[in-house]
Amino acid sequence: MSDPKMPAGRYREMGLFLPAPTIGFSSLVKQQFRIEVDWLQYGCMAELRVDERLESMLGQEGTFKSAHPGSMVLYQLPHRVYDDGVLPFGVNVATEVAVKRWRTGDPAKGVRVGKAKEEQELAGELTNLIWGQALLSLAYSLIDDFKASATPNQLAGLLPIPTVRFVKSGLFRVTQAQPSKEKSKPSRQHQTYLIEERIGTAEAPAHFVKYIHNSSPSPRCLLGAEGDISEFLSFTQHAQFQKTNGLVYVSDYQGAAGLLTDPQIMTNPDVEGVLFGGGNAANAFSSFAAQHVCQKYCLALGLTMLPQQPAATESDHLQQSPFIVLQNQPQDHPVQDLDQHSTNKSIVSQGA
C-alpha cells in the first residue's frame, strides 16, 4: 500500500502475519520443535507500520537484532490461536508492537543479510520464544503441584509468586511493498520481521532489565518487584534443570514488569541436534549446577539441592528473606527427578 506522506525510513506495508503457537513442553520435545514458516497455511492478512530510522530504535542495538517501534492491525483471525484464548494483536485494531530485524556488522552502517537468511534467523528467534514460554510454564506447573500437597504453614503457601511470561509474538512478511523513496535500496517485497508485544508504550516507556545473563546463572542484584522477579527467574532455571534431568533451561532472561523477551535456550552439550542459536553456550551450561545459588523460592518450593552445592535448609535462606513463616516444617514433598537410568540424550520431561 503506497503512502506518499510517509517519510524515508518509515513504512506502511500490507502482508501476512504468522503467530507463534502456544505448545506444551512435552509436545515440543516429541516434535523437536522448530517453527514451521508456512505463510499460505498459517498466515493471516495484516498491515504493519514501522519506523526503521536509527534515531527511533527501541533501546540499544543488540548483537544480532535491532528493534523498532511500530503498530500492526490484523484483518482476519489467525489460523493458529493461543491456548489462553487471548489474542495479543487485535483484529481491526491498531496495536503497538516491537518490530525486530536481523543484522550483521556495525549497526550504524545498516548492514543486513539477505531476505531468506533474515527470515531463517528470525524464525529461530521465534522458536526460542516458544520454547521459553513452554519451559516457564513447566516451572509454574511444578509450583502448582508442590503447593497442592503443602501444609498451610509451609512457606510455599505464604510466599507470593511473581507472574511473568514471554511476549506474544509472530512473523510478518511484506506481500504488497510500497514504492520506496530511497531509490538506492532494494525492494521490500518479501521482507520478514519478528513482531512482539511491545514492553511499555510510546507514552510510558518501560525500564528494561537484564535479570540473568546467559553466561552465568547468578541473578542481578535488584530491589523491589524487579528484584523479586530476578530471584524467581533464577528459581525457574533450577526447576527447569531439575524437571528435564539436567538437559535444558532458559537463560538471558530480560524484560520489564513481568513481560520477557529474547530468551536463550541452554541445552546440555550431549543433547543431539542443534535446535537453538549461538547464545547456547556449552561452558555456561556445564557450570550451571556449581554456580547456581538457591534462595527462598528454591527452598520454599521443594527443589532438590544441586549435586555441587552444600546441604542447606529452608531456615538458612529465610534469614535473608523478607517473609515471615509461622512455623518452619521440613519439605516432605520434594519434586522427583526424572529416571536417572535413562540413556536417551534427547530432551525429556515429566510432563508439561
Secondary structure, 3 states (H helix, E strand, C coil): CCCCCCCCCEEEEEEEEEECCCCCHHHHHHHCCCCCCCHHHHCEEEEEEEECCHHHCCCCCCCCEEEEEEEEEECCCCCCCCCCCCCCCCECCCEEEEEEEECCCCHHHCCCCCHHHHHHHHHHHHHHHHHHHHHHHHHHHHHHHHHHHCCCCCHHHCCCCCCCEECCEEEEEEEECCCCCCCCCCCCCCCEEEEEECCECCCCECCCEECCCCCCCCCCCCCHHHHHHHHHHHHHHHHHHHHCCCCEEEECCEEECCEEECCEEEECCCCCCCCCCCCCCHHHHHCHHHHCCCCHHHHHCCCCCCCCCCCCCHHHHHCCCCCCCCCCCCCCCCCCCCCCCCCCCCCCCCCC
